[in-house]
Amino acid sequence: MELLERFALGDLEAFETLFRQFQGQMYGWIVRIVRDSGVAEDLAVETFWRIYRARARFDPAGNFGAWARRIATNIALDHLRTVRSEVELPENLPQSPSLDPAVRRDIRERMERAFQALPTKLRVPATLALIEEESYAEIAGALGISVGAVKLRVFRATRLLRKKLKQLGVEL
Amino acid sequence: MNRREDEKLKAALKRALPPMADVELERDLWPQMLRRLAERPAQVPWFDWALLAVLAIWFFFSPEAIPILLYHL
């Protein structure tokens, strides 16, 4: 019997084999979304826990990696929604007059704050597309949306980010 | 917004939030997974219990169905 068939029937050894085969990949994907290695480890275990619980619904003829990544993405999104801190953006900050290292660091911090203030729905596709340079198709598969929807979310994230950066007095 | 400005924004973003693509898992998570499995054992879905209840009632009222069912298993 094939590995995926055994897993779907609840064979723990088959699950362990799949776990060891995919744990690095799932962790790598989650850490790109949540950007915290400790949290990503916990969420990777949570992902496999949900995978194990949902084993009976898995089609052994299907793609285990894609299915697992979709579950991992949903878990990472849920996590970001629950821990999301409300970032207050101060208005009318002075413009940066020079580009010495301290100012550059300040710009980086403002940039980070502006980005973290984006809604999760826009921030995650923007993180994966702009920072991690994942393909739109890959992101669409993981989020369970169309490539067009991913492009639209990245576009909206970029537009909103520019607006927030302007609010923070950051000129690129 | 033109492409050049998009590229500038992307570069600035990467400076502020460096890519995590190279971050690798440093330990095996299987022991943690086993603890998790032990904490919350897999539960039998409610419909399995419902099916069992239906079978029990059926066998109680028509015990002659038991050998027929065993034959088909």
gemmi code that builds the backbone of each chain (N, CA, C; Angstrom):
import gemmi

chains = {
    "A": [
        ("MET", (0.843, -1.204, 0.000), (0.000, 0.000, 0.000), (0.879, 1.256, 0.000)),
        ("GLU", (0.459, 2.257, -0.748), (1.255, 3.481, -0.854), (1.253, 4.270, 0.455)),
        ("LEU", (2.288, 5.075, 0.616), (2.444, 5.885, 1.838), (1.228, 6.773, 2.116)),
        ("LEU", (0.753, 7.467, 1.091), (-0.372, 8.386, 1.291), (-1.668, 7.647, 1.621)),
        ("GLU", (-1.810, 6.463, 1.073), (-2.995, 5.648, 1.383), (-2.955, 5.210, 2.844)),
        ("ARG", (-1.762, 4.810, 3.269), (-1.612, 4.369, 4.667), (-1.860, 5.535, 5.618)),
        ("PHE", (-1.358, 6.713, 5.221), (-1.585, 7.902, 6.050), (-3.082, 8.187, 6.165)),
        ("ALA", (-3.772, 8.139, 5.029), (-5.216, 8.445, 5.027), (-5.997, 7.452, 5.894)),
        ("LEU", (-5.439, 6.243, 6.037), (-6.110, 5.231, 6.870), (-5.718, 5.344, 8.349)),
        ("GLY", (-4.821, 6.296, 8.647), (-4.489, 6.545, 10.058), (-3.229, 5.855, 10.546)),
        ("ASP", (-2.402, 5.358, 9.616), (-1.156, 4.691, 9.999), (-0.166, 5.739, 10.541)),
        ("LEU", (0.196, 5.600, 11.829), (1.067, 6.589, 12.467), (2.472, 6.601, 11.870)),
        ("GLU", (2.946, 5.425, 11.452), (4.290, 5.367, 10.841), (4.319, 6.126, 9.518)),
        ("ALA", (3.238, 6.003, 8.766), (3.152, 6.737, 7.491), (3.109, 8.233, 7.770)),
        ("PHE", (2.380, 8.603, 8.812), (2.304, 10.017, 9.188), (3.684, 10.534, 9.592)),
        ("GLU", (4.419, 9.714, 10.351), (5.760, 10.137, 10.778), (6.676, 10.340, 9.564)),
        ("THR", (6.571, 9.425, 8.606), (7.397, 9.551, 7.395), (7.079, 10.865, 6.681)),
        ("LEU", (5.775, 11.152, 6.554), (5.377, 12.390, 5.885), (5.813, 13.611, 6.708)),
        ("PHE", (5.687, 13.495, 8.019), (6.082, 14.587, 8.905), (7.558, 14.916, 8.688)),
        ("ARG", (8.388, 13.882, 8.723), (9.831, 14.108, 8.580), (10.179, 14.627, 7.188)),
        ("GLN", (9.429, 14.198, 6.222), (9.670, 14.632, 4.844), (9.279, 16.098, 4.624)),
        ("PHE", (8.225, 16.531, 5.291), (7.669, 17.863, 5.009), (7.843, 18.895, 6.120)),
        ("GLN", (8.359, 18.498, 7.291), (8.398, 19.462, 8.399), (9.244, 20.706, 8.054)),
        ("GLY", (10.377, 20.492, 7.398), (11.249, 21.618, 7.041), (10.571, 22.553, 6.055)),
        ("GLN", (9.912, 21.957, 5.104), (9.212, 22.731, 4.065), (8.072, 23.561, 4.674)),
        ("MET", (7.293, 22.920, 5.563), (6.163, 23.630, 6.187), (6.671, 24.744, 7.101)),
        ("TYR", (7.728, 24.429, 7.846), (8.308, 25.433, 8.741), (8.803, 26.624, 7.901)),
        ("GLY", (9.514, 26.320, 6.823), (10.062, 27.365, 5.947), (8.973, 28.271, 5.392)),
        ("TRP", (7.841, 27.658, 5.052), (6.726, 28.438, 4.494), (6.099, 29.314, 5.587)),
        ("ILE", (5.869, 28.728, 6.743), (5.217, 29.464, 7.838), (6.103, 30.614, 8.324)),
        ("VAL", (7.412, 30.365, 8.419), (8.301, 31.406, 8.944), (8.341, 32.611, 7.994)),
        ("ARG", (8.131, 32.366, 6.727), (8.079, 33.485, 5.775), (6.847, 34.346, 6.014)),
        ("ILE", (5.798, 33.729, 6.497), (4.558, 34.484, 6.729), (4.580, 35.171, 8.095)),
        ("VAL", (4.956, 34.425, 9.142), (4.874, 35.008, 10.492), (6.165, 35.707, 10.914)),
        ("ARG", (7.283, 35.402, 10.246), (8.569, 36.047, 10.494), (9.046, 35.910, 11.943)),
        ("ASP", (8.814, 34.759, 12.536), (9.260, 34.487, 13.899), (9.511, 32.981, 13.985)),
        ("SER", (10.795, 32.602, 14.215), (11.129, 31.177, 14.135), (10.466, 30.334, 15.236)),
        ("GLY", (10.369, 30.875, 16.453), (9.740, 30.119, 17.551), (8.267, 29.874, 17.281)),
        ("VAL", (7.591, 30.924, 16.857), (6.162, 30.818, 16.543), (5.979, 29.852, 15.367)),
        ("ALA", (6.871, 29.943, 14.389), (6.754, 29.087, 13.198), (6.872, 27.608, 13.575)),
        ("GLU", (7.729, 27.288, 14.552), (7.849, 25.886, 14.996), (6.523, 25.399, 15.581)),
        ("ASP", (5.949, 26.227, 16.463), (4.666, 25.839, 17.080), (3.569, 25.694, 16.024)),
        ("LEU", (3.562, 26.614, 15.081), (2.521, 26.565, 14.051), (2.728, 25.390, 13.092)),
        ("ALA", (3.988, 24.999, 12.906), (4.258, 23.823, 12.055), (3.679, 22.567, 12.722)),
        ("VAL", (3.869, 22.469, 14.045), (3.309, 21.317, 14.769), (1.780, 21.370, 14.717)),
        ("GLU", (1.231, 22.547, 14.895), (-0.226, 22.718, 14.815), (-0.748, 22.306, 13.427)),
        ("THR", (0.027, 22.670, 12.398), (-0.343, 22.301, 11.023), (-0.433, 20.780, 10.885)),
        ("PHE", (0.601, 20.090, 11.364), (0.604, 18.633, 11.233), (-0.460, 17.981, 12.109)),
        ("TRP", (-0.758, 18.625, 13.215), (-1.830, 18.104, 14.076), (-3.161, 18.151, 13.312)),
        ("ARG", (-3.408, 19.303, 12.657), (-4.657, 19.420, 11.865), (-4.646, 18.467, 10.669)),
        ("ILE", (-3.452, 18.291, 10.078), (-3.330, 17.368, 8.949), (-3.694, 15.955, 9.401)),
        ("TYR", (-3.182, 15.575, 10.568), (-3.453, 14.232, 11.082), (-4.941, 14.048, 11.367)),
        ("ARG", (-5.542, 15.098, 11.927), (-6.985, 15.001, 12.230), (-7.824, 14.918, 10.958)),
        ("ALA", (-7.338, 15.570, 9.898), (-8.115, 15.627, 8.653), (-7.721, 14.525, 7.674)),
        ("ARG", (-6.942, 13.541, 8.149), (-6.384, 12.521, 7.236), (-7.448, 11.775, 6.439)),
        ("ALA", (-8.602, 11.550, 7.059), (-9.646, 10.778, 6.377), (-10.217, 11.541, 5.176)),
        ("ARG", (-10.071, 12.870, 5.210), (-10.606, 13.677, 4.095), (-9.575, 13.863, 2.978)),
        ("PHE", (-8.339, 13.368, 3.214), (-7.295, 13.542, 2.206), (-7.420, 12.473, 1.129)),
        ("ASP", (-7.344, 12.928, -0.119), (-7.397, 12.006, -1.246), (-5.964, 11.536, -1.541)),
        ("PRO", (-5.671, 10.233, -1.332), (-4.294, 9.756, -1.542), (-3.765, 9.997, -2.962)),
        ("ALA", (-4.670, 10.254, -3.906), (-4.206, 10.534, -5.270), (-3.807, 12.003, -5.416)),
        ("GLY", (-4.089, 12.791, -4.396), (-3.814, 14.229, -4.467), (-2.395, 14.604, -4.088)),
        ("ASN", (-2.151, 15.905, -4.066), (-0.819, 16.425, -3.779), (-0.729, 16.779, -2.285)),
        ("PHE", (0.000, 15.950, -1.540), (0.074, 16.152, -0.085), (0.726, 17.493, 0.251)),
        ("GLY", (1.801, 17.825, -0.452), (2.534, 19.071, -0.166), (1.663, 20.305, -0.331)),
        ("ALA", (0.894, 20.336, -1.426), (0.032, 21.499, -1.694), (-1.078, 21.591, -0.643)),
        ("TRP", (-1.629, 20.419, -0.287), (-2.695, 20.369, 0.724), (-2.163, 20.859, 2.075)),
        ("ALA", (-0.977, 20.366, 2.427), (-0.373, 20.741, 3.711), (-0.051, 22.238, 3.737)),
        ("ARG", (0.429, 22.756, 2.626), (0.793, 24.175, 2.564), (-0.442, 25.067, 2.726)),
        ("ARG", (-1.538, 24.606, 2.168), (-2.790, 25.370, 2.286), (-3.227, 25.436, 3.754)),
        ("ILE", (-3.121, 24.298, 4.441), (-3.482, 24.245, 5.866), (-2.525, 25.139, 6.664)),
        ("ALA", (-1.229, 25.040, 6.349), (-0.216, 25.849, 7.057), (-0.490, 27.342, 6.864)),
        ("THR", (-0.867, 27.715, 5.654), (-1.139, 29.128, 5.367), (-2.330, 29.615, 6.184)),
        ("ASN", (-3.378, 28.810, 6.241), (-4.565, 29.212, 7.015), (-4.230, 29.369, 8.496)),
        ("ILE", (-3.412, 28.468, 9.007), (-3.022, 28.543, 10.421), (-2.168, 29.792, 10.672)),
        ("ALA", (-1.247, 30.063, 9.771), (-0.397, 31.261, 9.923), (-1.246, 32.536, 9.848)),
        ("LEU", (-2.218, 32.552, 8.945), (-3.114, 33.718, 8.816), (-3.926, 33.911, 10.096)),
        ("ASP", (-4.463, 32.807, 10.625), (-5.239, 32.889, 11.876), (-4.368, 33.444, 12.999)),
        ("HIS", (-3.123, 32.962, 13.034), (-2.215, 33.444, 14.080), (-1.991, 34.958, 13.936)),
        ("LEU", (-1.711, 35.405, 12.725), (-1.447, 36.840, 12.521), (-2.671, 37.674, 12.878)),
        ("ARG", (-3.847, 37.132, 12.604), (-5.076, 37.894, 12.927), (-5.247, 38.010, 14.443)),
        ("THR", (-4.869, 36.955, 15.183), (-5.079, 37.005, 16.631), (-4.018, 37.841, 17.343)),
        ("VAL", (-2.781, 37.823, 16.830), (-1.730, 38.577, 17.535), (-1.536, 39.985, 16.983)),
        ("ARG", (-2.267, 40.274, 15.951), (-2.072, 41.549, 15.267), (-2.158, 42.719, 16.250)),
        ("SER", (-1.054, 43.462, 16.336), (-1.072, 44.624, 17.232), (-1.542, 45.851, 16.454)),
        ("GLU", (-2.273, 46.652, 17.125), (-2.752, 47.869, 16.479), (-1.604, 48.873, 16.432)),
        ("VAL", (-1.106, 49.098, 15.249), (0.001, 50.048, 15.116), (-0.575, 51.423, 14.823)),
        ("GLU", (-0.372, 52.303, 15.756), (-0.851, 53.666, 15.569), (0.185, 54.440, 14.763)),
        ("LEU", (-0.250, 55.026, 13.699), (0.681, 55.794, 12.888), (0.542, 57.278, 13.215)),
        ("PRO", (1.596, 57.883, 13.779), (1.508, 59.302, 14.080), (1.428, 60.127, 12.799)),
        ("GLU", (0.750, 61.208, 12.888), (0.585, 62.033, 11.684), (1.609, 63.149, 11.622)),
        ("ASN", (1.894, 63.582, 10.401), (2.762, 64.734, 10.135), (4.125, 64.679, 10.836)),
        ("LEU", (4.785, 63.559, 10.679), (6.144, 63.474, 11.218), (7.072, 64.292, 10.319)),
        ("PRO", (8.162, 64.843, 10.892), (9.058, 65.629, 10.041), (9.733, 64.752, 8.987)),
        ("GLN", (9.997, 65.328, 7.850), (10.671, 64.601, 6.771), (12.132, 64.356, 7.157)),
        ("SER", (12.698, 63.263, 6.666), (14.099, 62.977, 6.979), (14.997, 63.934, 6.194)),
        ("PRO", (15.792, 64.760, 6.872), (16.579, 65.743, 6.146), (17.856, 65.164, 5.531)),
        ("SER", (18.423, 64.127, 6.115), (19.674, 63.593, 5.565), (19.614, 62.073, 5.560)),
        ("LEU", (20.688, 61.445, 5.100), (20.676, 59.986, 5.039), (21.829, 59.374, 5.834)),
        ("ASP", (22.088, 59.899, 7.024), (23.134, 59.282, 7.846), (22.589, 57.964, 8.406)),
        ("PRO", (23.457, 57.078, 8.956), (23.000, 55.745, 9.390), (21.818, 55.768, 10.351)),
        ("ALA", (21.818, 56.728, 11.270), (20.711, 56.797, 12.237), (19.393, 57.080, 11.524)),
        ("VAL", (19.456, 57.944, 10.543), (18.239, 58.289, 9.793), (17.781, 57.090, 8.969)),
        ("ARG", (18.760, 56.393, 8.379), (18.404, 55.212, 7.578), (17.728, 54.159, 8.446)),
        ("ARG", (18.250, 53.992, 9.677), (17.649, 53.028, 10.601), (16.228, 53.453, 10.947)),
        ("ASP", (16.088, 54.775, 11.144), (14.766, 55.320, 11.463), (13.782, 55.056, 10.306)),
        ("ILE", (14.259, 55.222, 9.093), (13.397, 54.974, 7.923), (12.988, 53.499, 7.872)),
        ("ARG", (13.975, 52.627, 8.152), (13.681, 51.184, 8.151), (12.613, 50.847, 9.186)),
        ("GLU", (12.748, 51.469, 10.359), (11.770, 51.196, 11.422), (10.377, 51.693, 11.025)),
        ("ARG", (10.345, 52.872, 10.426), (9.047, 53.414, 10.002), (8.436, 52.538, 8.903)),
        ("MET", (9.318, 52.091, 8.024), (8.872, 51.209, 6.936), (8.268, 49.927, 7.515)),
        ("GLU", (8.955, 49.358, 8.500), (8.480, 48.125, 9.122), (7.130, 48.360, 9.800)),
        ("ARG", (7.029, 49.463, 10.517), (5.771, 49.772, 11.210), (4.631, 49.957, 10.218)),
        ("ALA", (4.934, 50.666, 9.137), (3.896, 50.903, 8.127), (3.435, 49.586, 7.517)),
        ("PHE", (4.404, 48.696, 7.268), (4.070, 47.416, 6.645), (3.264, 46.544, 7.600)),
        ("GLN", (3.691, 46.524, 8.877), (2.974, 45.701, 9.861), (1.560, 46.226, 10.104)),
        ("ALA", (1.344, 47.504, 9.802), (0.016, 48.095, 10.017), (-0.969, 47.728, 8.898)),
        ("LEU", (-0.469, 47.104, 7.833), (-1.370, 46.710, 6.729), (-2.308, 45.603, 7.214)),
        ("PRO", (-3.518, 45.533, 6.673), (-4.407, 44.420, 7.047), (-3.769, 43.073, 6.663)),
        ("THR", (-3.963, 42.066, 7.515), (-3.361, 40.741, 7.293), (-3.638, 40.212, 5.882)),
        ("LYS", (-4.865, 40.427, 5.431), (-5.294, 39.931, 4.116), (-4.406, 40.485, 2.980)),
        ("LEU", (-3.905, 41.707, 3.176), (-3.042, 42.309, 2.150), (-1.569, 42.069, 2.471)),
        ("ARG", (-1.259, 42.064, 3.774), (0.147, 41.966, 4.179), (0.757, 40.613, 3.801)),
        ("VAL", (-0.008, 39.541, 3.964), (0.569, 38.209, 3.698), (0.915, 38.028, 2.216)),
        ("PRO", (-0.014, 38.301, 1.284), (0.404, 38.165, -0.116), (1.531, 39.131, -0.490)),
        ("ALA", (1.526, 40.332, 0.127), (2.598, 41.296, -0.172), (3.937, 40.792, 0.368)),
        ("THR", (3.926, 40.202, 1.561), (5.165, 39.643, 2.138), (5.719, 38.566, 1.206)),
        ("LEU", (4.823, 37.659, 0.802), (5.282, 36.530, -0.010), (5.736, 36.964, -1.406)),
        ("ALA", (5.042, 37.956, -1.964), (5.373, 38.373, -3.333), (6.545, 39.353, -3.365)),
        ("LEU", (6.521, 40.370, -2.506), (7.528, 41.431, -2.603), (8.812, 41.135, -1.825)),
        ("ILE", (8.668, 40.514, -0.659), (9.860, 40.266, 0.160), (10.452, 38.883, -0.140)),
        ("GLU", (9.574, 37.873, -0.128), (10.074, 36.499, -0.319), (10.177, 36.108, -1.790)),
        ("GLU", (9.612, 36.945, -2.655), (9.648, 36.717, -4.105), (9.109, 35.346, -4.530)),
        ("GLU", (8.028, 34.939, -3.895), (7.337, 33.720, -4.320), (6.511, 34.060, -5.566)),
        ("SER", (6.264, 33.064, -6.389), (5.485, 33.342, -7.604), (4.012, 33.572, -7.229)),
        ("TYR", (3.320, 34.312, -8.075), (1.897, 34.573, -7.814), (1.107, 33.258, -7.777)),
        ("ALA", (1.507, 32.326, -8.650), (0.786, 31.041, -8.702), (0.943, 30.280, -7.386)),
        ("GLU", (2.150, 30.316, -6.855), (2.443, 29.631, -5.590), (1.606, 30.245, -4.450)),
        ("ILE", (1.573, 31.559, -4.432), (0.825, 32.273, -3.377), (-0.670, 31.982, -3.528)),
        ("ALA", (-1.132, 32.012, -4.770), (-2.552, 31.758, -5.024), (-2.945, 30.357, -4.535)),
        ("GLY", (-2.093, 29.375, -4.815), (-2.362, 27.997, -4.390), (-2.438, 27.885, -2.877)),
        ("ALA", (-1.508, 28.563, -2.201), (-1.460, 28.479, -0.732), (-2.625, 29.211, -0.078)),
        ("LEU", (-3.048, 30.300, -0.690), (-4.146, 31.080, -0.098), (-5.519, 30.601, -0.566)),
        ("GLY", (-5.517, 29.764, -1.586), (-6.787, 29.258, -2.119), (-7.560, 30.335, -2.860)),
        ("ILE", (-6.840, 31.239, -3.520), (-7.495, 32.291, -4.322), (-6.864, 32.295, -5.717)),
        ("SER", (-7.429, 33.100, -6.624), (-6.896, 33.124, -7.992), (-5.636, 33.987, -8.064)),
        ("VAL", (-4.883, 33.790, -9.128), (-3.671, 34.595, -9.349), (-4.053, 36.074, -9.471)),
        ("GLY", (-5.176, 36.338, -10.139), (-5.650, 37.719, -10.286), (-5.927, 38.365, -8.926)),
        ("ALA", (-6.519, 37.577, -8.032), (-6.829, 38.105, -6.688), (-5.542, 38.404, -5.920)),
        ("VAL", (-4.523, 37.563, -6.119), (-3.229, 37.800, -5.441), (-2.640, 39.116, -5.958)),
        ("LYS", (-2.651, 39.278, -7.274), (-2.091, 40.497, -7.868), (-2.815, 41.730, -7.341)),
        ("LEU", (-4.125, 41.620, -7.248), (-4.923, 42.752, -6.761), (-4.575, 43.085, -5.314)),
        ("ARG", (-4.415, 42.039, -4.498), (-4.087, 42.277, -3.073), (-2.699, 42.901, -2.933)),
        ("VAL", (-1.762, 42.439, -3.755), (-0.403, 43.002, -3.687), (-0.442, 44.468, -4.140)),
        ("PHE", (-1.218, 44.740, -5.177), (-1.348, 46.116, -5.664), (-1.958, 47.012, -4.586)),
        ("ARG", (-3.025, 46.509, -3.947), (-3.682, 47.295, -2.887), (-2.751, 47.499, -1.690)),
        ("ALA", (-1.974, 46.464, -1.373), (-1.018, 46.569, -0.255), (0.016, 47.641, -0.565)),
        ("THR", (0.517, 47.643, -1.788), (1.542, 48.611, -2.191), (0.990, 50.034, -2.116)),
        ("ARG", (-0.236, 50.199, -2.610), (-0.854, 51.527, -2.618), (-1.053, 52.037, -1.180)),
        ("LEU", (-1.544, 51.144, -0.327), (-1.785, 51.500, 1.074), (-0.472, 51.778, 1.804)),
        ("LEU", (0.547, 50.994, 1.468), (1.852, 51.181, 2.105), (2.427, 52.551, 1.746)),
        ("ARG", (2.307, 52.929, 0.490), (2.795, 54.256, 0.080), (2.094, 55.358, 0.864)),
        ("LYS", (0.782, 55.173, 1.042), (-0.007, 56.168, 1.763), (0.470, 56.268, 3.215)),
        ("LYS", (0.689, 55.107, 3.829), (1.125, 55.084, 5.233), (2.526, 55.664, 5.371)),
        ("LEU", (3.388, 55.356, 4.388), (4.750, 55.893, 4.446), (4.730, 57.414, 4.322)),
        ("LYS", (3.823, 57.907, 3.506), (3.700, 59.352, 3.339), (3.279, 59.986, 4.670)),
        ("GLN", (2.328, 59.288, 5.333), (1.867, 59.743, 6.650), (3.023, 59.824, 7.639)),
        ("LEU", (3.937, 58.846, 7.511), (5.084, 58.776, 8.434), (6.253, 59.654, 7.986)),
        ("GLY", (6.068, 60.341, 6.895), (7.105, 61.246, 6.406), (8.284, 60.546, 5.790)),
        ("VAL", (8.038, 59.345, 5.235), (9.144, 58.615, 4.588), (9.101, 58.836, 3.088)),
        ("GLU", (10.193, 59.363, 2.566), (10.330, 59.551, 1.119), (11.310, 58.511, 0.616)),
        ("LEU", (10.902, 57.751, -0.381), (11.832, 56.715, -0.900), (12.745, 57.292, -1.960)),
    ],
    "B": [
        ("MET", (1.602, 54.547, -10.497), (2.975, 54.344, -10.029), (3.765, 53.567, -11.089)),
        ("ASN", (4.981, 54.060, -11.376), (5.723, 53.349, -12.404), (6.560, 52.209, -11.819)),
        ("ARG", (7.092, 51.444, -12.736), (7.840, 50.242, -12.353), (9.059, 50.570, -11.482)),
        ("ARG", (9.707, 51.711, -11.827), (10.914, 52.096, -11.086), (10.579, 52.377, -9.615)),
        ("GLU", (9.482, 53.058, -9.425), (9.059, 53.362, -8.043), (8.684, 52.094, -7.291)),
        ("ASP", (8.063, 51.159, -8.013), (7.719, 49.869, -7.391), (8.978, 49.134, -6.951)),
        ("GLU", (9.995, 49.159, -7.817), (11.255, 48.483, -7.489), (11.927, 49.139, -6.286)),
        ("LYS", (11.847, 50.491, -6.220), (12.437, 51.213, -5.082), (11.733, 50.816, -3.786)),
        ("LEU", (10.414, 50.728, -3.863), (9.631, 50.355, -2.682), (9.978, 48.930, -2.244)),
        ("LYS", (10.104, 48.049, -3.226), (10.421, 46.648, -2.945), (11.803, 46.540, -2.271)),
        ("ALA", (12.765, 47.294, -2.798), (14.115, 47.261, -2.231), (14.109, 47.808, -0.804)),
        ("ALA", (13.370, 48.889, -0.590), (13.298, 49.485, 0.753), (12.628, 48.512, 1.725)),
        ("LEU", (11.605, 47.826, 1.233), (10.895, 46.839, 2.066), (11.837, 45.711, 2.478)),
        ("LYS", (12.631, 45.254, 1.522), (13.562, 44.153, 1.805), (14.650, 44.573, 2.777)),
        ("ARG", (15.001, 45.861, 2.745), (16.000, 46.333, 3.716), (15.388, 46.354, 5.118)),
        ("ALA", (14.125, 46.774, 5.185), (13.451, 46.861, 6.493), (13.059, 45.480, 7.015)),
        ("LEU", (12.649, 44.612, 6.112), (12.193, 43.264, 6.500), (12.910, 42.242, 5.617)),
        ("PRO", (14.123, 41.855, 6.006), (14.883, 40.929, 5.147), (14.154, 39.613, 4.914)),
        ("PRO", (14.312, 39.038, 3.710), (13.645, 37.763, 3.399), (14.028, 36.667, 4.396)),
        ("MET", (13.087, 35.773, 4.643), (13.302, 34.677, 5.601), (13.544, 33.357, 4.864)),
        ("ALA", (13.729, 33.436, 3.557), (13.823, 32.218, 2.744), (14.958, 31.296, 3.189)),
        ("ASP", (16.034, 31.878, 3.753), (17.179, 31.050, 4.143), (17.077, 30.484, 5.561)),
        ("VAL", (16.030, 30.868, 6.275), (15.883, 30.368, 7.653), (15.471, 28.897, 7.606)),
        ("GLU", (16.291, 28.077, 8.245), (16.003, 26.637, 8.203), (15.623, 26.111, 9.578)),
        ("LEU", (14.882, 25.050, 9.568), (14.472, 24.397, 10.817), (15.710, 23.806, 11.488)),
        ("GLU", (15.906, 24.172, 12.761), (17.143, 23.747, 13.416), (16.993, 22.493, 14.270)),
        ("ARG", (15.763, 22.042, 14.465), (15.601, 20.820, 15.263), (14.430, 20.005, 14.729)),
        ("ASP", (14.447, 18.741, 15.122), (13.381, 17.843, 14.690), (12.135, 18.126, 15.537)),
        ("LEU", (11.012, 18.339, 14.904), (9.791, 18.664, 15.643), (8.952, 17.430, 15.997)),
        ("TRP", (9.435, 16.250, 15.573), (8.629, 15.040, 15.800), (8.343, 14.786, 17.293)),
        ("PRO", (9.356, 14.950, 18.201), (9.035, 14.738, 19.627), (7.909, 15.660, 20.112)),
        ("GLN", (7.929, 16.897, 19.635), (6.864, 17.857, 19.997), (5.512, 17.398, 19.438)),
        ("MET", (5.583, 16.836, 18.231), (4.364, 16.335, 17.589), (3.789, 15.152, 18.374)),
        ("LEU", (4.681, 14.285, 18.825), (4.225, 13.119, 19.599), (3.557, 13.552, 20.901)),
        ("ARG", (4.140, 14.571, 21.551), (3.527, 15.087, 22.794), (2.140, 15.623, 22.495)),
        ("ARG", (2.031, 16.317, 21.374), (0.745, 16.893, 20.975), (-0.289, 15.792, 20.711)),
        ("LEU", (0.162, 14.739, 20.050), (-0.749, 13.621, 19.758), (-1.198, 12.941, 21.044)),
        ("ALA", (-0.291, 12.870, 22.016), (-0.627, 12.222, 23.287), (-1.582, 13.096, 24.107)),
        ("GLU", (-1.407, 14.412, 24.010), (-2.278, 15.339, 24.751), (-3.725, 15.237, 24.307)),
        ("ARG", (-3.879, 15.247, 23.009), (-5.246, 15.252, 22.474), (-5.413, 14.078, 21.528)),
        ("PRO", (-5.759, 12.905, 22.078), (-5.903, 11.745, 21.198), (-6.991, 11.965, 20.145)),
        ("ALA", (-6.755, 11.366, 19.004), (-7.719, 11.529, 17.914), (-9.092, 11.036, 18.360)),
        ("GLN", (-10.097, 11.858, 18.149), (-11.440, 11.479, 18.573), (-12.188, 10.786, 17.438)),
        ("VAL", (-13.100, 9.894, 17.852), (-13.928, 9.216, 16.856), (-14.993, 10.220, 16.403)),
        ("PRO", (-15.130, 10.432, 15.089), (-16.131, 11.400, 14.630), (-17.544, 11.010, 15.081)),
        ("TRP", (-18.383, 12.016, 15.261), (-19.739, 11.780, 15.793), (-20.551, 10.853, 14.887)),
        ("PHE", (-20.277, 10.912, 13.568), (-21.091, 10.076, 12.675), (-20.744, 8.595, 12.803)),
        ("ASP", (-19.487, 8.314, 13.264), (-19.128, 6.912, 13.513), (-19.923, 6.372, 14.702)),
        ("TRP", (-20.066, 7.225, 15.731), (-20.864, 6.824, 16.895), (-22.332, 6.627, 16.497)),
        ("ALA", (-22.827, 7.519, 15.634), (-24.214, 7.434, 15.174), (-24.433, 6.130, 14.407)),
        ("LEU", (-23.451, 5.787, 13.562), (-23.537, 4.560, 12.770), (-23.545, 3.326, 13.690)),
        ("LEU", (-22.705, 3.371, 14.710), (-22.627, 2.287, 15.679), (-23.958, 2.125, 16.424)),
        ("ALA", (-24.554, 3.258, 16.782), (-25.836, 3.237, 17.499), (-26.927, 2.624, 16.617)),
        ("VAL", (-26.929, 3.022, 15.335), (-27.927, 2.492, 14.386), (-27.756, 0.974, 14.256)),
        ("LEU", (-26.507, 0.522, 14.141), (-26.231, -0.917, 14.015), (-26.671, -1.675, 15.269)),
        ("ALA", (-26.375, -1.094, 16.431), (-26.744, -1.751, 17.698), (-28.258, -1.915, 17.789)),
        ("ILE", (-28.994, -0.853, 17.411), (-30.464, -0.908, 17.460), (-30.979, -1.956, 16.462)),
        ("TRP", (-30.368, -1.944, 15.290), (-30.768, -2.885, 14.234), (-30.555, -4.330, 14.699)),
        ("PHE", (-29.383, -4.617, 15.275), (-29.069, -5.976, 15.754), (-29.982, -6.385, 16.905)),
        ("PHE", (-30.359, -5.401, 17.726), (-31.220, -5.713, 18.868), (-32.601, -6.170, 18.392)),
        ("PHE", (-33.145, -5.454, 17.395), (-34.488, -5.794, 16.906), (-34.478, -6.917, 15.869)),
        ("SER", (-33.391, -7.082, 15.126), (-33.329, -8.191, 14.162), (-31.980, -8.904, 14.258)),
        ("PRO", (-31.846, -9.780, 15.273), (-30.560, -10.481, 15.442), (-30.195, -11.371, 14.262)),
        ("GLU", (-31.209, -11.747, 13.481), (-30.918, -12.603, 12.302), (-30.076, -11.859, 11.257)),
        ("ALA", (-29.987, -10.530, 11.404), (-29.205, -9.736, 10.435), (-27.695, -9.865, 10.685)),
        ("ILE", (-27.323, -10.326, 11.887), (-25.890, -10.377, 12.232), (-25.103, -11.298, 11.269)),
        ("PRO", (-25.548, -12.591, 11.068), (-24.767, -13.427, 10.134), (-24.751, -12.872, 8.714)),
        ("ILE", (-25.846, -12.216, 8.312), (-25.891, -11.646, 6.946), (-24.813, -10.565, 6.819)),
        ("LEU", (-24.752, -9.727, 7.855), (-23.760, -8.642, 7.835), (-22.347, -9.215, 7.858)),
        ("LEU", (-22.137, -10.230, 8.727), (-20.802, -10.833, 8.818), (-20.392, -11.456, 7.484)),
        ("TYR", (-21.372, -12.035, 6.784), (-21.098, -12.640, 5.476), (-20.596, -11.575, 4.486)),
        ("HIS", (-21.188, -10.385, 4.572), (-20.824, -9.325, 3.618), (-19.570, -8.562, 4.004)),
        ("LEU", (-19.064, -8.771, 5.197), (-17.854, -8.035, 5.623), (-16.601, -8.608, 4.962)),
    ],
}
model = gemmi.Model(1)
for chain_id, residues in chains.items():
    chain = gemmi.Chain(chain_id)
    for i, (resn, *xyz) in enumerate(residues, 1):
        res = gemmi.Residue()
        res.name, res.seqid = resn, gemmi.SeqId(i, " ")
        for name, pos in zip(("N", "CA", "C"), xyz):
            atom = gemmi.Atom()
            atom.name, atom.element = name, gemmi.Element(name[0])
            atom.pos, atom.b_iso = gemmi.Position(*pos), 0.0
            res.add_atom(atom)
        chain.add_residue(res)
    model.add_chain(chain)
structure = gemmi.Structure()
structure.add_model(model)
structure.setup_entities()
